[in-house]
Amino acid sequence: MAEDVAEDTDALVAMERILSPCCRVTRMSDGALIADWRRTRFLGMTTADIRKFTDGLSEERAEIVAGLLHSGCTTARRRQPSDTAIGLWLRGVHLLIRAVGFGRALRVLSLAAPDYVRADPAAAEDVERLKRAVRSHGHRSWFVNGDCKAEAMTAFLLLRRRGLRAVLHVGVREHPFALHAWTSSAGLCIPDADPRGHAFAPVLSVGGGGQ
């Protein structure tokens, strides 16, 4: 009995990771209740379905996830942008910064980034891939020329558009005085937070929706 309870608890934890932030899972005697507090909707799941989510066949798991998607309790993660798309975003962000200035571009782009954050965290390998692509385009393009502001803002936008948690930081170094921008996600920074070993103290951090 104790083993069954532990397995069911692990299954509920795994399920909760893919749900929308506004959804909560409550264990019931014969299954679980998913409460969507944003839309005041409720979805019941049997113990058998919960166990299928972690222990069942891939087809059974896919069926359960499809049901959660259909009910609106979870949102499909957007696909990773292609290497070409990353380059286009980087050039566009850099052009916007040059046209209106970093401060105004930061306000516009932070408001354009979705508020929604998935419960499951960003995968480090996905963030590392994005970092390599942004760095490659940034240093290969004479137009962008390694602009840390454009690289950080591009990474922030692309991660947030996929519903992944990301924070854009602006830091300062006093001696000699310099400013630097980077985006952090999954324990990684795009670009590096301390280029060439120089430490920058964060003075501004921006999450989604201008927060």
Backbone as JSON Lines, residues from 0, in Angstrom:
{"i":0,"aa":"M","n":[0.82,-1.21,0.0],"ca":[0.0,0.0,0.0],"c":[0.86,1.26,0.0]}
{"i":1,"aa":"A","n":[1.9,1.28,0.86],"ca":[2.77,2.45,0.93],"c":[3.48,2.68,-0.39]}
{"i":2,"aa":"E","n":[3.89,1.58,-1.06],"ca":[4.57,1.71,-2.35],"c":[3.63,2.29,-3.4]}
{"i":3,"aa":"D","n":[2.36,1.87,-3.37],"ca":[1.38,2.39,-4.33],"c":[1.17,3.9,-4.12]}
{"i":4,"aa":"V","n":[1.09,4.31,-2.87],"ca":[0.92,5.73,-2.57],"c":[2.1,6.54,-3.06]}
{"i":5,"aa":"A","n":[3.32,6.01,-2.85],"ca":[4.53,6.71,-3.29],"c":[4.56,6.82,-4.82]}
{"i":6,"aa":"E","n":[4.17,5.75,-5.52],"ca":[4.15,5.77,-6.98],"c":[3.13,6.78,-7.49]}
{"i":7,"aa":"D","n":[1.95,6.79,-6.87],"ca":[0.92,7.74,-7.28],"c":[1.38,9.18,-7.05]}
{"i":8,"aa":"T","n":[2.07,9.42,-5.93],"ca":[2.58,10.77,-5.64],"c":[3.6,11.19,-6.68]}
{"i":9,"aa":"D","n":[4.52,10.28,-7.05],"ca":[5.52,10.59,-8.08],"c":[4.84,10.89,-9.41]}
{"i":10,"aa":"A","n":[3.78,10.14,-9.72],"ca":[3.06,10.36,-10.97],"c":[2.39,11.73,-10.98]}
{"i":11,"aa":"L","n":[1.81,12.14,-9.85],"ca":[1.16,13.45,-9.76],"c":[2.18,14.57,-9.9]}
{"i":12,"aa":"V","n":[3.35,14.4,-9.3],"ca":[4.41,15.4,-9.42],"c":[4.85,15.53,-10.88]}
{"i":13,"aa":"A","n":[5.01,14.4,-11.56],"ca":[5.41,14.43,-12.97],"c":[4.35,15.11,-13.83]}
{"i":14,"aa":"M","n":[3.07,14.83,-13.53],"ca":[1.99,15.45,-14.29],"c":[1.93,16.95,-14.05]}
{"i":15,"aa":"E","n":[2.14,17.36,-12.82],"ca":[2.04,18.78,-12.48],"c":[3.08,19.61,-13.22]}
{"i":16,"aa":"R","n":[4.21,18.98,-13.58],"ca":[5.28,19.72,-14.25],"c":[4.87,20.2,-15.63]}
{"i":17,"aa":"I","n":[3.92,19.52,-16.28],"ca":[3.54,19.93,-17.64],"c":[2.29,20.79,-17.64]}
{"i":18,"aa":"L","n":[1.68,21.02,-16.49],"ca":[0.45,21.8,-16.44],"c":[0.73,23.29,-16.47]}
{"i":19,"aa":"S","n":[-0.29,24.06,-16.84],"ca":[-0.19,25.51,-16.81],"c":[0.04,25.98,-15.38]}
{"i":20,"aa":"P","n":[0.72,27.14,-15.19],"ca":[0.99,27.64,-13.84],"c":[-0.27,27.87,-13.02]}
{"i":21,"aa":"C","n":[-1.4,28.13,-13.67],"ca":[-2.64,28.4,-12.93],"c":[-3.37,27.12,-12.52]}
{"i":22,"aa":"C","n":[-2.83,25.95,-12.85],"ca":[-3.47,24.68,-12.51],"c":[-2.81,24.05,-11.29]}
{"i":23,"aa":"R","n":[-3.62,23.47,-10.44],"ca":[-3.13,22.78,-9.25],"c":[-3.73,21.38,-9.19]}
{"i":24,"aa":"V","n":[-2.93,20.42,-8.73],"ca":[-3.38,19.03,-8.63],"c":[-3.62,18.68,-7.17]}
{"i":25,"aa":"T","n":[-4.79,18.14,-6.87],"ca":[-5.13,17.71,-5.52],"c":[-5.39,16.21,-5.53]}
{"i":26,"aa":"R","n":[-4.71,15.5,-4.67],"ca":[-4.89,14.04,-4.59],"c":[-6.25,13.71,-3.97]}
{"i":27,"aa":"M","n":[-6.95,12.78,-4.6],"ca":[-8.25,12.33,-4.09],"c":[-8.16,10.84,-3.78]}
{"i":28,"aa":"S","n":[-9.18,10.3,-3.1],"ca":[-9.15,8.89,-2.72],"c":[-9.17,7.97,-3.92]}
{"i":29,"aa":"D","n":[-9.81,8.4,-5.03],"ca":[-9.91,7.55,-6.21],"c":[-9.22,8.16,-7.43]}
{"i":30,"aa":"G","n":[-8.26,9.07,-7.21],"ca":[-7.56,9.68,-8.31],"c":[-7.04,11.06,-7.96]}
{"i":31,"aa":"A","n":[-7.32,12.02,-8.82],"ca":[-6.84,13.39,-8.58],"c":[-7.79,14.39,-9.22]}
{"i":32,"aa":"L","n":[-7.75,15.61,-8.72],"ca":[-8.55,16.7,-9.26],"c":[-7.61,17.81,-9.71]}
{"i":33,"aa":"I","n":[-7.72,18.19,-10.98],"ca":[-6.93,19.3,-11.52],"c":[-7.81,20.54,-11.54]}
{"i":34,"aa":"A","n":[-7.4,21.56,-10.82],"ca":[-8.18,22.79,-10.73],"c":[-7.48,23.89,-11.52]}
{"i":35,"aa":"D","n":[-8.19,24.46,-12.5],"ca":[-7.71,25.58,-13.29],"c":[-8.31,26.85,-12.68]}
{"i":36,"aa":"W","n":[-7.55,27.52,-11.83],"ca":[-8.08,28.66,-11.09],"c":[-8.27,29.89,-11.96]}
{"i":37,"aa":"R","n":[-7.57,29.97,-13.06],"ca":[-7.75,31.14,-13.93],"c":[-9.11,31.12,-14.59]}
{"i":38,"aa":"R","n":[-9.55,29.94,-15.02],"ca":[-10.84,29.85,-15.72],"c":[-11.91,29.18,-14.86]}
{"i":39,"aa":"T","n":[-11.59,28.89,-13.61],"ca":[-12.52,28.22,-12.68],"c":[-13.09,26.96,-13.32]}
{"i":40,"aa":"R","n":[-12.19,26.1,-13.76],"ca":[-12.59,24.82,-14.35],"c":[-11.89,23.7,-13.61]}
{"i":41,"aa":"F","n":[-12.51,22.53,-13.61],"ca":[-11.97,21.39,-12.88],"c":[-12.0,20.15,-13.77]}
{"i":42,"aa":"L","n":[-10.98,19.33,-13.61],"ca":[-10.86,18.11,-14.41],"c":[-10.47,16.96,-13.47]}
{"i":43,"aa":"G","n":[-11.27,15.91,-13.46],"ca":[-10.98,14.75,-12.63],"c":[-10.24,13.68,-13.4]}
{"i":44,"aa":"M","n":[-9.31,12.98,-12.71],"ca":[-8.56,11.9,-13.32],"c":[-8.57,10.71,-12.38]}
{"i":45,"aa":"T","n":[-8.74,9.51,-12.95],"ca":[-8.75,8.31,-12.14],"c":[-7.32,7.89,-11.79]}
{"i":46,"aa":"T","n":[-7.22,7.04,-10.79],"ca":[-5.9,6.53,-10.39],"c":[-5.24,5.78,-11.54]}
{"i":47,"aa":"A","n":[-6.03,5.04,-12.3],"ca":[-5.48,4.28,-13.43],"c":[-4.86,5.19,-14.47]}
{"i":48,"aa":"D","n":[-5.54,6.3,-14.79],"ca":[-5.01,7.24,-15.78],"c":[-3.73,7.91,-15.27]}
{"i":49,"aa":"I","n":[-3.7,8.2,-14.0],"ca":[-2.52,8.83,-13.42],"c":[-1.31,7.92,-13.55]}
{"i":50,"aa":"R","n":[-1.52,6.63,-13.28],"ca":[-0.41,5.68,-13.38],"c":[0.01,5.46,-14.83]}
{"i":51,"aa":"K","n":[-0.96,5.52,-15.74],"ca":[-0.62,5.39,-17.16],"c":[0.3,6.52,-17.61]}
{"i":52,"aa":"F","n":[0.17,7.68,-16.97],"ca":[0.96,8.84,-17.37],"c":[2.45,8.59,-17.22]}
{"i":53,"aa":"T","n":[2.83,7.81,-16.2],"ca":[4.25,7.55,-15.99],"c":[4.66,6.12,-16.32]}
{"i":54,"aa":"D","n":[3.74,5.15,-16.13],"ca":[4.11,3.75,-16.3],"c":[3.5,3.1,-17.53]}
{"i":55,"aa":"G","n":[2.57,3.79,-18.18],"ca":[1.88,3.17,-19.31],"c":[2.67,3.22,-20.61]}
{"i":56,"aa":"L","n":[2.09,2.7,-21.67],"ca":[2.7,2.73,-22.98],"c":[2.75,4.16,-23.51]}
{"i":57,"aa":"S","n":[3.62,4.4,-24.47],"ca":[3.76,5.74,-25.01],"c":[2.44,6.23,-25.62]}
{"i":58,"aa":"E","n":[1.67,5.3,-26.22],"ca":[0.39,5.68,-26.8],"c":[-0.6,6.13,-25.73]}
{"i":59,"aa":"E","n":[-0.57,5.43,-24.57],"ca":[-1.46,5.8,-23.47],"c":[-1.08,7.16,-22.9]}
{"i":60,"aa":"R","n":[0.21,7.38,-22.75],"ca":[0.67,8.67,-22.24],"c":[0.29,9.79,-23.2]}
{"i":61,"aa":"A","n":[0.47,9.54,-24.52],"ca":[0.13,10.55,-25.52],"c":[-1.36,10.89,-25.48]}
{"i":62,"aa":"E","n":[-2.18,9.86,-25.24],"ca":[-3.63,10.09,-25.16],"c":[-3.98,10.99,-23.97]}
{"i":63,"aa":"I","n":[-3.32,10.76,-22.84],"ca":[-3.58,11.58,-21.65],"c":[-3.12,13.01,-21.88]}
{"i":64,"aa":"V","n":[-1.93,13.18,-22.45],"ca":[-1.43,14.53,-22.73],"c":[-2.33,15.25,-23.71]}
{"i":65,"aa":"A","n":[-2.83,14.52,-24.72],"ca":[-3.75,15.13,-25.69],"c":[-5.01,15.61,-24.99]}
{"i":66,"aa":"G","n":[-5.5,14.82,-24.02],"ca":[-6.68,15.23,-23.27],"c":[-6.43,16.48,-22.45]}
{"i":67,"aa":"L","n":[-5.24,16.59,-21.85],"ca":[-4.89,17.79,-21.08],"c":[-4.78,19.01,-21.99]}
{"i":68,"aa":"L","n":[-4.23,18.79,-23.18],"ca":[-4.13,19.89,-24.15],"c":[-5.51,20.36,-24.57]}
{"i":69,"aa":"H","n":[-6.39,19.4,-24.85],"ca":[-7.74,19.72,-25.3],"c":[-8.52,20.47,-24.22]}
{"i":70,"aa":"S","n":[-8.29,20.12,-22.98],"ca":[-8.99,20.78,-21.87],"c":[-8.4,22.14,-21.54]}
{"i":71,"aa":"G","n":[-7.23,22.43,-22.09],"ca":[-6.59,23.72,-21.81],"c":[-5.77,23.74,-20.54]}
{"i":72,"aa":"C","n":[-5.57,22.58,-19.93],"ca":[-4.79,22.53,-18.68],"c":[-3.29,22.6,-18.93]}
{"i":73,"aa":"T","n":[-2.87,22.36,-20.14],"ca":[-1.46,22.48,-20.49],"c":[-1.37,23.03,-21.9]}
{"i":74,"aa":"T","n":[-0.24,23.56,-22.23],"ca":[-0.03,24.17,-23.54],"c":[1.16,23.51,-24.21]}
{"i":75,"aa":"A","n":[1.02,23.18,-25.46],"ca":[2.12,22.56,-26.18],"c":[3.3,23.53,-26.27]}
{"i":76,"aa":"R","n":[4.48,23.02,-26.03],"ca":[5.68,23.85,-26.14],"c":[5.99,24.14,-27.6]}
{"i":77,"aa":"R","n":[6.26,25.38,-27.88],"ca":[6.6,25.75,-29.26],"c":[7.92,25.11,-29.66]}
{"i":78,"aa":"R","n":[8.04,24.88,-30.95],"ca":[9.26,24.28,-31.47],"c":[10.43,25.24,-31.33]}
{"i":79,"aa":"Q","n":[11.62,24.64,-31.28],"ca":[12.82,25.46,-31.23],"c":[12.95,26.22,-32.55]}
{"i":80,"aa":"P","n":[13.37,27.48,-32.49],"ca":[13.57,28.24,-33.73],"c":[14.75,27.68,-34.51]}
{"i":81,"aa":"S","n":[14.67,27.77,-35.81],"ca":[15.77,27.3,-36.65],"c":[16.96,28.24,-36.53]}
{"i":82,"aa":"D","n":[18.11,27.77,-36.99],"ca":[19.32,28.59,-36.94],"c":[19.13,29.87,-37.75]}
{"i":83,"aa":"T","n":[18.47,29.75,-38.89],"ca":[18.21,30.93,-39.74],"c":[17.31,31.93,-39.02]}
{"i":84,"aa":"A","n":[16.27,31.42,-38.36],"ca":[15.34,32.29,-37.63],"c":[16.05,33.02,-36.5]}
{"i":85,"aa":"I","n":[16.95,32.34,-35.82],"ca":[17.7,32.98,-34.73],"c":[18.51,34.15,-35.27]}
{"i":86,"aa":"G","n":[19.15,33.94,-36.43],"ca":[19.93,35.02,-37.04],"c":[19.07,36.21,-37.43]}
{"i":87,"aa":"L","n":[17.88,35.95,-37.95],"ca":[16.98,37.03,-38.34],"c":[16.48,37.8,-37.11]}
{"i":88,"aa":"W","n":[16.13,37.07,-36.04],"ca":[15.71,37.73,-34.8],"c":[16.82,38.61,-34.25]}
{"i":89,"aa":"L","n":[18.04,38.11,-34.27],"ca":[19.17,38.86,-33.73],"c":[19.4,40.15,-34.51]}
{"i":90,"aa":"R","n":[19.34,40.08,-35.82],"ca":[19.52,41.29,-36.63],"c":[18.36,42.28,-36.41]}
{"i":91,"aa":"G","n":[17.14,41.75,-36.31],"ca":[16.0,42.63,-36.08],"c":[16.07,43.34,-34.74]}
{"i":92,"aa":"V","n":[16.45,42.61,-33.69],"ca":[16.57,43.23,-32.36],"c":[17.68,44.27,-32.36]}
{"i":93,"aa":"H","n":[18.79,43.94,-32.99],"ca":[19.9,44.9,-33.05],"c":[19.48,46.17,-33.78]}
{"i":94,"aa":"L","n":[18.73,46.02,-34.87],"ca":[18.25,47.18,-35.62],"c":[17.31,48.02,-34.77]}
{"i":95,"aa":"L","n":[16.43,47.37,-33.99],"ca":[15.51,48.1,-33.12],"c":[16.27,48.89,-32.07]}
{"i":96,"aa":"I","n":[17.3,48.3,-31.49],"ca":[18.11,49.01,-30.48],"c":[18.77,50.24,-31.09]}
{"i":97,"aa":"R","n":[19.3,50.08,-32.3],"ca":[19.94,51.22,-32.96],"c":[18.93,52.31,-33.32]}
{"i":98,"aa":"A","n":[17.69,51.91,-33.6],"ca":[16.69,52.89,-34.03],"c":[16.08,53.67,-32.87]}
{"i":99,"aa":"V","n":[15.77,52.98,-31.76],"ca":[15.06,53.65,-30.66],"c":[15.85,53.72,-29.37]}
{"i":100,"aa":"G","n":[17.01,53.07,-29.32],"ca":[17.79,53.06,-28.1],"c":[17.52,51.82,-27.26]}
{"i":101,"aa":"F","n":[18.48,51.46,-26.43],"ca":[18.38,50.23,-25.64],"c":[17.22,50.29,-24.64]}
{"i":102,"aa":"G","n":[17.06,51.42,-23.96],"ca":[16.01,51.54,-22.94],"c":[14.62,51.35,-23.53]}
{"i":103,"aa":"R","n":[14.31,52.02,-24.62],"ca":[12.99,51.88,-25.23],"c":[12.79,50.49,-25.81]}
{"i":104,"aa":"A","n":[13.84,49.95,-26.44],"ca":[13.73,48.61,-27.0],"c":[13.49,47.59,-25.9]}
{"i":105,"aa":"L","n":[14.12,47.8,-24.75],"ca":[13.92,46.89,-23.62],"c":[12.49,46.91,-23.13]}
{"i":106,"aa":"R","n":[11.9,48.1,-23.07],"ca":[10.5,48.19,-22.63],"c":[9.56,47.52,-23.63]}
{"i":107,"aa":"V","n":[9.81,47.76,-24.91],"ca":[8.94,47.18,-25.95],"c":[9.04,45.66,-25.96]}
{"i":108,"aa":"L","n":[10.27,45.14,-25.93],"ca":[10.45,43.71,-26.05],"c":[10.05,42.96,-24.79]}
{"i":109,"aa":"S","n":[10.23,43.56,-23.62],"ca":[9.81,42.89,-22.4],"c":[8.29,42.77,-22.34]}
{"i":110,"aa":"L","n":[7.58,43.77,-22.89],"ca":[6.13,43.7,-22.93],"c":[5.65,42.71,-23.99]}
{"i":111,"aa":"A","n":[6.48,42.53,-25.03],"ca":[6.1,41.61,-26.1],"c":[6.33,40.15,-25.69]}
{"i":112,"aa":"A","n":[7.17,39.91,-24.68],"ca":[7.42,38.54,-24.24],"c":[6.23,38.03,-23.45]}
{"i":113,"aa":"P","n":[5.74,36.83,-23.75],"ca":[4.56,36.3,-23.07],"c":[4.76,36.16,-21.57]}
{"i":114,"aa":"D","n":[3.67,36.36,-20.81],"ca":[3.7,36.16,-19.36],"c":[3.75,34.68,-19.0]}
{"i":115,"aa":"Y","n":[3.16,33.84,-19.87],"ca":[2.98,32.42,-19.56],"c":[4.33,31.73,-19.39]}
{"i":116,"aa":"V","n":[4.49,30.98,-18.32],"ca":[5.7,30.19,-18.08],"c":[5.28,28.75,-17.82]}
{"i":117,"aa":"R","n":[5.84,27.82,-18.57],"ca":[5.53,26.41,-18.37],"c":[6.08,25.94,-17.03]}
{"i":118,"aa":"A","n":[5.42,24.93,-16.46],"ca":[5.86,24.39,-15.18],"c":[7.15,23.58,-15.35]}
{"i":119,"aa":"D","n":[7.3,22.89,-16.51],"ca":[8.53,22.13,-16.71],"c":[9.64,23.09,-17.14]}
{"i":120,"aa":"P","n":[10.83,22.97,-16.54],"ca":[11.9,23.92,-16.79],"c":[12.53,23.75,-18.16]}
{"i":121,"aa":"A","n":[13.26,24.77,-18.57],"ca":[13.98,24.7,-19.83],"c":[15.08,23.65,-19.73]}
{"i":122,"aa":"A","n":[15.29,22.91,-20.82],"ca":[16.37,21.92,-20.85],"c":[17.69,22.63,-21.12]}
{"i":123,"aa":"A","n":[18.71,22.27,-20.36],"ca":[20.0,22.93,-20.5],"c":[20.56,22.79,-21.92]}
{"i":124,"aa":"E","n":[20.31,21.62,-22.55],"ca":[20.84,21.43,-23.91],"c":[20.16,22.35,-24.91]}
{"i":125,"aa":"D","n":[18.86,22.67,-24.7],"ca":[18.17,23.61,-25.58],"c":[18.74,25.02,-25.44]}
{"i":126,"aa":"V","n":[18.98,25.42,-24.19],"ca":[19.54,26.76,-23.96],"c":[20.97,26.83,-24.5]}
{"i":127,"aa":"E","n":[21.73,25.75,-24.34],"ca":[23.11,25.72,-24.86],"c":[23.11,25.83,-26.38]}
{"i":128,"aa":"R","n":[22.15,25.15,-27.04],"ca":[22.06,25.25,-28.5],"c":[21.76,26.68,-28.92]}
{"i":129,"aa":"L","n":[20.82,27.32,-28.21],"ca":[20.48,28.71,-28.53],"c":[21.68,29.61,-28.3]}
{"i":130,"aa":"K","n":[22.42,29.36,-27.24],"ca":[23.6,30.18,-26.94],"c":[24.64,30.09,-28.06]}
{"i":131,"aa":"R","n":[24.88,28.86,-28.53],"ca":[25.86,28.69,-29.61],"c":[25.42,29.42,-30.88]}
{"i":132,"aa":"A","n":[24.12,29.31,-31.2],"ca":[23.62,29.95,-32.42],"c":[23.68,31.47,-32.31]}
{"i":133,"aa":"V","n":[23.26,32.01,-31.17],"ca":[23.3,33.47,-30.99],"c":[24.73,33.98,-31.05]}
{"i":134,"aa":"R","n":[25.64,33.27,-30.39],"ca":[27.05,33.69,-30.38],"c":[27.64,33.62,-31.78]}
{"i":135,"aa":"S","n":[27.3,32.56,-32.51],"ca":[27.82,32.39,-33.86],"c":[27.35,33.52,-34.78]}
{"i":136,"aa":"H","n":[26.04,33.8,-34.77],"ca":[25.5,34.88,-35.61],"c":[26.02,36.24,-35.15]}
{"i":137,"aa":"G","n":[26.11,36.43,-33.84],"ca":[26.52,37.73,-33.33],"c":[27.94,38.1,-33.68]}
{"i":138,"aa":"H","n":[28.84,37.12,-33.68],"ca":[30.25,37.41,-33.96],"c":[30.59,37.26,-35.45]}
{"i":139,"aa":"R","n":[29.7,36.57,-36.19],"ca":[29.95,36.37,-37.62],"c":[29.42,37.54,-38.45]}
{"i":140,"aa":"S","n":[28.41,38.24,-37.9],"ca":[27.78,39.32,-38.65],"c":[28.46,40.66,-38.36]}
{"i":141,"aa":"W","n":[28.89,41.35,-39.42],"ca":[29.51,42.67,-39.23],"c":[28.48,43.67,-38.72]}
{"i":142,"aa":"F","n":[27.19,43.4,-39.01],"ca":[26.13,44.32,-38.6],"c":[25.91,44.26,-37.09]}
{"i":143,"aa":"V","n":[25.84,43.06,-36.54],"ca":[25.63,42.9,-35.09],"c":[26.94,43.07,-34.33]}
{"i":144,"aa":"N","n":[28.0,42.43,-34.83],"ca":[29.35,42.61,-34.3],"c":[29.43,42.35,-32.79]}
{"i":145,"aa":"G","n":[28.84,41.22,-32.34],"ca":[28.97,40.81,-30.94],"c":[28.31,41.74,-29.94]}
{"i":146,"aa":"D","n":[27.23,42.39,-30.32],"ca":[26.53,43.31,-29.43],"c":[25.83,42.5,-28.33]}
{"i":147,"aa":"C","n":[26.29,42.63,-27.08],"ca":[25.73,41.84,-25.98],"c":[24.26,42.17,-25.73]}
{"i":148,"aa":"K","n":[23.87,43.42,-25.95],"ca":[22.48,43.83,-25.71],"c":[21.55,43.1,-26.67]}
{"i":149,"aa":"A","n":[21.92,43.06,-27.95],"ca":[21.09,42.38,-28.93],"c":[21.06,40.88,-28.68]}
{"i":150,"aa":"E","n":[22.19,40.3,-28.31],"ca":[22.25,38.87,-28.04],"c":[21.38,38.5,-26.84]}
{"i":151,"aa":"A","n":[21.47,39.29,-25.77],"ca":[20.7,39.0,-24.56],"c":[19.2,39.15,-24.81]}
{"i":152,"aa":"M","n":[18.8,40.21,-25.5],"ca":[17.39,40.45,-25.75],"c":[16.8,39.42,-26.71]}
{"i":153,"aa":"T","n":[17.59,38.99,-27.69],"ca":[17.12,37.97,-28.61],"c":[16.9,36.65,-27.88]}
{"i":154,"aa":"A","n":[17.85,36.26,-27.04],"ca":[17.71,35.02,-26.28],"c":[16.5,35.09,-25.35]}
{"i":155,"aa":"F","n":[16.31,36.23,-24.7],"ca":[15.18,36.42,-23.79],"c":[13.86,36.23,-24.53]}
{"i":156,"aa":"L","n":[13.72,36.89,-25.66],"ca":[12.48,36.8,-26.43],"c":[12.19,35.38,-26.92]}
{"i":157,"aa":"L","n":[13.21,34.73,-27.49],"ca":[12.99,33.4,-28.05],"c":[12.66,32.38,-26.97]}
{"i":158,"aa":"L","n":[13.28,32.5,-25.81],"ca":[12.97,31.57,-24.71],"c":[11.56,31.83,-24.17]}
{"i":159,"aa":"R","n":[11.22,33.09,-23.95],"ca":[9.91,33.42,-23.38],"c":[8.78,33.1,-24.36]}
{"i":160,"aa":"R","n":[9.05,33.22,-25.66],"ca":[8.02,32.88,-26.65],"c":[7.71,31.38,-26.65]}
{"i":161,"aa":"R","n":[8.62,30.58,-26.13],"ca":[8.39,29.14,-26.01],"c":[7.84,28.78,-24.64]}
{"i":162,"aa":"G","n":[7.54,29.79,-23.83],"ca":[6.98,29.54,-22.51],"c":[8.01,29.1,-21.49]}
{"i":163,"aa":"L","n":[9.29,29.38,-21.75],"ca":[10.36,28.95,-20.85],"c":[10.8,30.11,-19.97]}
{"i":164,"aa":"R","n":[11.15,29.78,-18.75],"ca":[11.56,30.8,-17.79],"c":[12.91,31.39,-18.19]}
{"i":165,"aa":"A","n":[12.97,32.72,-18.24],"ca":[14.21,33.42,-18.59],"c":[14.19,34.8,-17.95]}
{"i":166,"aa":"V","n":[15.35,35.29,-17.59],"ca":[15.47,36.62,-16.99],"c":[16.59,37.37,-17.7]}
{"i":167,"aa":"L","n":[16.29,38.6,-18.12],"ca":[17.3,39.44,-18.77],"c":[17.9,40.36,-17.73]}
{"i":168,"aa":"H","n":[19.23,40.36,-17.65],"ca":[19.96,41.17,-16.66],"c":[20.78,42.24,-17.35]}
{"i":169,"aa":"V","n":[20.86,43.39,-16.7],"ca":[21.79,44.44,-17.11],"c":[22.71,44.69,-15.93]}
{"i":170,"aa":"G","n":[24.02,44.59,-16.16],"ca":[24.98,44.74,-15.07],"c":[25.95,45.87,-15.34]}
{"i":171,"aa":"V","n":[26.63,46.28,-14.28],"ca":[27.58,47.39,-14.38],"c":[28.9,46.99,-13.72]}
{"i":172,"aa":"R","n":[29.98,47.49,-14.29],"ca":[31.31,47.33,-13.7],"c":[31.87,48.73,-13.46]}
{"i":173,"aa":"E","n":[32.39,48.95,-12.27],"ca":[32.81,50.32,-11.91],"c":[34.19,50.68,-12.44]}
{"i":174,"aa":"H","n":[35.16,49.77,-12.35],"ca":[36.55,50.11,-12.7],"c":[37.11,49.09,-13.68]}
{"i":175,"aa":"P","n":[37.32,49.5,-14.95],"ca":[36.8,50.73,-15.57],"c":[35.3,50.56,-15.83]}
{"i":176,"aa":"F","n":[34.61,51.67,-15.91],"ca":[33.15,51.64,-16.03],"c":[32.72,50.98,-17.34]}
{"i":177,"aa":"A","n":[31.75,50.08,-17.24],"ca":[31.21,49.41,-18.43],"c":[29.87,48.81,-18.09]}
{"i":178,"aa":"L","n":[29.02,48.66,-19.11],"ca":[27.72,48.01,-18.96],"c":[27.71,46.72,-19.76]}
{"i":179,"aa":"H","n":[26.92,45.77,-19.31],"ca":[26.84,44.47,-19.99],"c":[25.45,43.91,-19.79]}
{"i":180,"aa":"A","n":[24.93,43.19,-20.79],"ca":[23.6,42.58,-20.72],"c":[23.71,41.1,-21.02]}
{"i":181,"aa":"W","n":[22.89,40.29,-20.32],"ca":[22.85,38.86,-20.57],"c":[21.5,38.3,-20.1]}
{"i":182,"aa":"T","n":[21.13,37.16,-20.66],"ca":[19.9,36.47,-20.27],"c":[20.27,35.15,-19.62]}
{"i":183,"aa":"S","n":[19.63,34.86,-18.49],"ca":[19.9,33.6,-17.78],"c":[18.69,32.67,-17.87]}
{"i":184,"aa":"S","n":[18.97,31.38,-18.09],"ca":[17.92,30.36,-18.14],"c":[18.58,29.0,-17.98]}
{"i":185,"aa":"A","n":[17.98,28.14,-17.18],"ca":[18.48,26.78,-16.96],"c":[19.92,26.77,-16.5]}
{"i":186,"aa":"G","n":[20.33,27.79,-15.73],"ca":[21.69,27.84,-15.2],"c":[22.73,28.32,-16.19]}
{"i":187,"aa":"L","n":[22.3,28.74,-17.38],"ca":[23.23,29.23,-18.4],"c":[22.96,30.71,-18.69]}
{"i":188,"aa":"C","n":[23.96,31.38,-19.22],"ca":[23.84,32.81,-19.55],"c":[24.14,33.04,-21.02]}
{"i":189,"aa":"I","n":[23.32,33.88,-21.67],"ca":[23.5,34.23,-23.09],"c":[23.53,35.75,-23.21]}
{"i":190,"aa":"P","n":[24.67,36.36,-23.6],"ca":[26.02,35.76,-23.65],"c":[26.53,35.52,-22.24]}
{"i":191,"aa":"D","n":[27.81,35.22,-22.07],"ca":[28.35,34.98,-20.74],"c":[28.16,36.19,-19.85]}
{"i":192,"aa":"A","n":[27.88,35.92,-18.57],"ca":[27.65,37.02,-17.61],"c":[28.93,37.73,-17.24]}
{"i":193,"aa":"D","n":[30.06,37.06,-17.4],"ca":[31.35,37.66,-17.03],"c":[32.35,37.52,-18.19]}
{"i":194,"aa":"P","n":[32.13,38.26,-19.26],"ca":[33.02,38.15,-20.42],"c":[34.46,38.49,-20.04]}
{"i":195,"aa":"R","n":[35.39,37.65,-20.51],"ca":[36.83,37.84,-20.26],"c":[37.15,37.93,-18.78]}
{"i":196,"aa":"G","n":[36.32,37.29,-17.96],"ca":[36.6,37.25,-16.54],"c":[36.21,38.49,-15.76]}
{"i":197,"aa":"H","n":[35.58,39.45,-16.41],"ca":[35.17,40.69,-15.73],"c":[33.8,40.47,-15.09]}
{"i":198,"aa":"A","n":[33.67,40.8,-13.81],"ca":[32.41,40.63,-13.1],"c":[31.55,41.88,-13.23]}
{"i":199,"aa":"F","n":[30.26,41.66,-13.51],"ca":[29.29,42.77,-13.61],"c":[28.22,42.57,-12.56]}
{"i":200,"aa":"A","n":[27.97,43.61,-11.77],"ca":[26.94,43.55,-10.73],"c":[25.59,43.88,-11.36]}
{"i":201,"aa":"P","n":[24.58,42.99,-11.28],"ca":[23.28,43.27,-11.88],"c":[22.61,44.48,-11.24]}
{"i":202,"aa":"V","n":[22.13,45.39,-12.07],"ca":[21.4,46.57,-11.59],"c":[19.96,46.55,-12.06]}
{"i":203,"aa":"L","n":[19.63,45.67,-13.02],"ca":[18.27,45.57,-13.54],"c":[18.04,44.14,-14.0]}
{"i":204,"aa":"S","n":[16.89,43.58,-13.64],"ca":[16.51,42.23,-14.07],"c":[15.07,42.28,-14.56]}
{"i":205,"aa":"V","n":[14.84,41.71,-15.75],"ca":[13.52,41.77,-16.38],"c":[13.03,40.35,-16.66]}
{"i":206,"aa":"G","n":[11.83,40.03,-16.15],"ca":[11.22,38.75,-16.47],"c":[10.21,38.94,-17.59]}
{"i":207,"aa":"G","n":[9.13,38.15,-17.58],"ca":[8.11,38.27,-18.62],"c":[7.13,39.39,-18.34]}
{"i":208,"aa":"G","n":[6.5,39.9,-19.37],"ca":[5.45,40.88,-19.23],"c":[5.87,42.18,-18.6]}
{"i":209,"aa":"G","n":[7.17,42.52,-18.75],"ca":[7.65,43.79,-18.21],"c":[7.89,43.75,-16.72]}
{"i":210,"aa":"Q","n":[7.88,42.56,-16.12],"ca":[8.11,42.45,-14.67],"c":[9.59,42.64,-14.36]}
